[in-house]
Amino acid sequence: MKNITAIGIMIIGLLQSSCSEDFLNQSDPTKVGVNLFYKNEAQVKQALNGVYGAVQSLNNNAYIFGEFQTDNTTVDLNPSDRGGAGGWEAFEFSTVNSGNGEIANLWNGYYAALYNTNLTLEKLAEATIDEAPKKEVEGQLKFLRAYMFFNLVQYFGDIVIVTSTFDTPDEAFELVRSPQTEVWAQIEKDLKEAVALLPAKYANAADKGRATKGAALSLLGKSYLINKKYAEAIATLKEVTTLGYALNANYANNFDPSAAKKNGPESIFEIQYQGDNDLGEWSNFEYVFAPRVSKGAVTGYAAGANGGRNAPTNDIMAAYEKGDLRKDISLKPDFTLDGKLYPVPYVSKYNYPHTIVNRTNTNWPILRYADVLLMLAEATNEQTGPTAEALDYVNQIRKRAGLANLTLPGKAEFRTAILKERRLELAFENHRWFDLKRTKTPAEWAAFMNAHGLAERAKPTIDRGAVPFNSTDYVYTENEYFLPIPAPQILINAKLTQNPGY
């Protein structure tokens, strides 16, 4: 964002040196200036949709950070194409450095989205809009800003807090990273304000899928849980249980994009996608996760480009209890092509019929009611130890999965059981890395992941062809608890500091 501003000023200067002032003062008839927009409800909501679109883009490859960096998934490696080795593959093999392009894209994408969010909030205050829709838009923007900071602080630790736009480019070069405590305070502030502004449901059916009071409360409760504010987490999450959410009777319905099931009773907040058209809002996770050489055996379209990414590991496939109904919905251990069985696992929970190759309708769940119940169980256990009420939250989810109830265990055993339940219930929904970090110290996390790395090196989930492991593959250190600040950002702004160890 900062370098784009600087480059823009340089370009204007060059134009002024060779063009007349009258020419420069001409308005582009195809564009609306920022000061002429944001004037009415339609324009403000159009800007709001743009922020949702930016958040959608941020989610398109979030699995790289939320799943690849854990014991949940691995990669169907292509021995003849090592183009991703220095980019997205580095997150699987723990070889990320500050020059990684995915890191730069992550940082730039979030801060560009934050700029648009802040600009829309500022212009909203000046817009001629009725009070009710103005409050709804403000609440949604503050929820989305909190959601972006929520992810950034867990990705990078100390980050730059930006809650307004700048009058001059020079201000951007004065930015410094704020301590995590200040970031979390900003997240809590935005979410509390969003709770007060947002409705439990929208009157207009076309607004289904937008952030609601339940979404703000759920994310606020999760923020409290991460910061070990267990009493606040319990009180906040219990408010969510009064808003009419319920577990779907069938686990698969959470991911079914058909009109009757999309954004169903368990959905609290999802990234919205719409496929089967040329509008550019489709998802393609089914193709990204399909085994590399599966052609149309998994997606139904041989013409699709299959990524072989985010493949379930041996470890998670073995973690399911016998009879767990979620396993067959969430993953498949192999596929058959031309009569031959290929033992290559893949994520299947986002695989549903669609009419245009690469353009699926499947949403990505961010907050589900099952997540809320498991957070309530965890917060209660940490606050008071295992209780019958906390156990019931977990057993509701296990019952849907076709599993027997847990009996009341000790506090440590219940903590382990809840984390396992979260892993399987929320598998491949980008929760695992944050869950591991929340429940382990940096040293514990590194030891845990090194044990996983040793197992994966000894018996890779998917055959690697002739590609050997490097000596640095699957070697984790405590500093990798956070991602590095992108090297280009530190070059642009010397006042930014690098995370230790990078």
Secondary structure, 3 states (H helix, E strand, C coil): CHHHHHHHHHHHHHHHCCCCHHHHCCCCCCCCCCCCCCCCHHHHHHHHHHHHHHHHHHHCCCHHHHCCCCCCEECCCCCCCCCCCCCCHHHHHCCCCCCCHHHHHHHHHHHHHHHHHHHHHHHHCCCCCCHHHHHHHHHHHHHHHHHHHHHHHHHHCCECCCCCCCCCHHHHHHCCCECHHHHHHHHHHHHHHHHHHCCCCCCCHHHCCCCCHHHHHHHHHHHHHHCCCHHHHHHHHHHHCCCCCCCCCCHHHHCCCCCCCCCCCCEEEEECCCCCCCCCCCECHHHHHCCCCCCCCCCCCCCCCCCCCCEECHHHHHHCCCCCHHHHHHEECCEEECCEEECCCEECCCCCCCCECCEECCCEEEEEHHHHHHHHHHHHHHHHCCCHHHHHHHHHHHHHCCCCCCCCCCHHHHHHHHHHHHHHHCCCCCCHHHHHHHHCCHHHHHHHHHHHHHHHHHCCCCCCCCCCCCCCCCCCCHHHHCCCCCHHHHHHCCCCCCCCCC
